[in-house]
Amino acid sequence: MHLLIQGCKRKDRDSQRLLYQHYYAYALSICARYSRNISEAKEVVNDGFMKVFAKIDQYNPDSAFKGWMRRIMINTSIDQYRKELKHQQHDNLASVFSSVIQPQAITDLSHEELIGLVQKLSPAYRTVFNLYVIDGYTHEEIGKLLKISSGTSKSNLLKARENLRRMLEGLNKISYEKFN
């Protein structure tokens, strides 16, 4: 890995391609949690890798590269969230529940289906949920990142959890009706 990073610092295209291929799935798994869909997540990943290559000289080899890159992918996802806010108001809650969810028991939900439920949250709820629940940020840190108050962060987290609970209850009801 050290040689790939050194190659990327020299702007060697083969090293950049190999690093991209090696970490693509990991980066996509991060960005998908913050994005509305997989297409948007792929765009964010590509933007994130552009930042990785542009800032590779700032990487400290004494720390884990994966963690450094993860931070860039999260920040790139937050940048995308901010762009969305400039172009649209918060999603109408009705649109959160508008798409059809495959009927299955909650315990049988795959990782992709769970991510799909999180992706149905409004951008504000989805971002705070991921930062707090998945990535372990505090409400104060989230407030600074998103330029909101910690109270707004807490409120968005509460609403995100409530929306997810309702979606899961809806899945459970569909599954119950299907098997009875």
C-alpha positions in Angstrom: 0.0 0.0 0.0 2.9 2.3 0.8 4.1 2.1 -2.8 0.7 2.9 -4.2 0.4 6.0 -2.0 3.9 7.1 -3.0 2.9 6.6 -6.7 -0.3 8.7 -6.1 1.9 11.4 -4.6 3.8 11.4 -7.8 0.5 11.6 -9.7 1.2 8.3 -11.3 -2.1 7.3 -13.1 -1.5 3.5 -12.7 -1.1 4.0 -8.9 -4.2 6.1 -8.7 -6.2 3.5 -10.7 -5.1 0.7 -8.5 -5.8 2.7 -5.3 -9.2 3.6 -6.6 -10.0 -0.1 -7.5 -8.8 -1.3 -4.1 -10.9 1.1 -2.1 -13.9 1.7 -4.3 -16.3 -0.7 -2.6 -15.3 0.6 0.8 -15.8 4.2 -0.3 -19.1 3.3 -1.9 -20.4 1.7 1.3 -19.7 4.9 3.1 -21.2 7.3 0.6 -24.3 5.1 -0.1 -25.4 5.7 3.5 -25.5 9.5 2.9 -27.0 9.4 -0.7 -30.5 9.2 -2.0 -29.6 6.3 -4.4 -26.6 4.3 -5.6 -26.2 6.6 -8.7 -25.7 9.7 -6.5 -23.4 7.6 -4.2 -21.2 6.7 -7.1 -20.9 10.4 -8.0 -19.9 11.3 -4.5 -17.3 8.5 -4.4 -15.7 9.8 -7.6 -15.7 13.3 -6.2 -14.2 11.9 -3.0 -11.4 10.1 -4.8 -10.6 13.4 -6.7 -10.1 15.0 -3.3 -8.1 12.0 -2.1 -5.7 12.4 -5.0 -5.6 16.2 -4.7 -4.8 16.0 -0.9 -2.7 12.9 -0.9 0.3 14.9 0.2 -1.5 15.8 3.4 -1.8 12.2 4.3 0.3 11.3 7.4 1.8 7.8 6.9 1.8 7.3 10.7 -2.0 7.0 10.6 -4.2 4.5 8.8 -4.9 5.4 5.2 -8.3 3.9 5.3 -9.4 6.1 8.2 -8.0 9.2 6.4 -9.8 8.3 3.2 -13.0 7.6 5.2 -13.0 11.1 6.6 -12.7 12.5 3.1 -15.6 10.4 1.8 -17.8 11.5 4.8 -16.9 15.1 4.2 -17.6 14.8 0.5 -21.0 13.3 1.3 -21.7 16.3 3.6 -20.7 18.6 0.8 -23.2 16.9 -1.5 -25.9 17.3 1.2 -25.1 21.0 1.4 -25.5 21.3 -2.4 -28.9 19.6 -2.2 -30.0 22.0 0.5 -29.3 25.0 -1.8 -31.4 23.5 -4.6 -34.4 22.1 -2.7 -36.4 22.4 0.4 -36.6 19.5 2.9 -38.4 16.6 1.3 -42.1 16.2 2.0 -42.5 13.4 4.4 -45.0 11.8 2.1 -42.3 11.3 -0.5 -40.2 9.5 2.0 -42.8 6.7 2.1 -43.9 6.9 -1.6 -41.8 4.1 -3.0 -42.8 0.5 -2.6 -40.8 -1.6 -0.2 -40.4 -5.3 -0.9 -42.5 -7.2 1.6 -40.3 -9.2 3.9 -40.0 -9.8 7.6 -37.8 -7.2 9.3 -35.4 -9.8 10.5 -34.9 -10.9 6.9 -33.9 -7.4 5.7 -30.6 -7.4 3.8 -27.9 -4.8 4.3 -28.9 -3.2 1.0 -32.6 -3.0 2.1 -31.6 -1.4 5.4 -29.5 1.2 3.5 -32.5 1.7 1.2 -34.7 2.6 4.1 -32.1 5.1 5.4 -31.8 6.5 1.8 -35.6 7.3 2.0 -35.0 9.7 4.8 -34.8 13.4 3.9 -31.3 14.7 3.3 -31.1 16.4 6.7 -32.4 13.4 8.7 -30.3 10.9 6.7 -27.1 12.9 7.2 -27.5 13.4 10.9 -28.6 9.8 11.4 -25.5 8.5 9.6 -23.1 10.9 11.4 -24.5 10.1 14.8 -25.5 6.4 14.7 -23.1 5.0 12.2 -20.0 7.2 12.3 -20.1 8.1 16.0 -20.1 11.9 15.8 -21.5 13.9 18.7 -24.3 16.4 18.2 -21.9 19.2 18.8 -19.6 17.9 16.1 -22.5 17.4 13.7 -23.7 20.9 14.4 -20.3 22.3 13.4 -20.0 20.1 10.3 -23.5 21.0 9.0 -23.7 24.5 10.4 -26.7 23.8 12.5 -27.3 23.9 16.3 -26.8 20.7 18.4 -30.5 21.0 19.2 -31.4 20.8 15.6 -29.1 17.8 15.2 -30.8 16.1 18.1 -34.3 16.9 16.7 -33.3 15.6 13.2 -32.0 12.4 14.8 -35.2 11.9 16.7 -37.3 12.5 13.6 -35.0 10.1 11.5 -35.5 7.4 14.1 -39.2 7.9 14.2 -39.5 7.8 10.4 -37.4 4.6 10.2 -39.5 3.1 13.0 -42.7 3.8 10.9 -41.1 2.4 7.8 -40.1 -0.8 9.7 -43.6 -1.1 11.2 -45.0 -0.8 7.6 -42.8 -3.6 6.5 -43.8 -5.7 9.5 -47.5 -5.1 8.7 -47.0 -6.0 5.0 -45.2 -9.2 6.0 -47.8 -10.1 8.6 -50.6 -9.6 6.0 -48.8 -11.6 3.4 -48.4 -14.7 5.7 -51.9 -14.6 7.2 
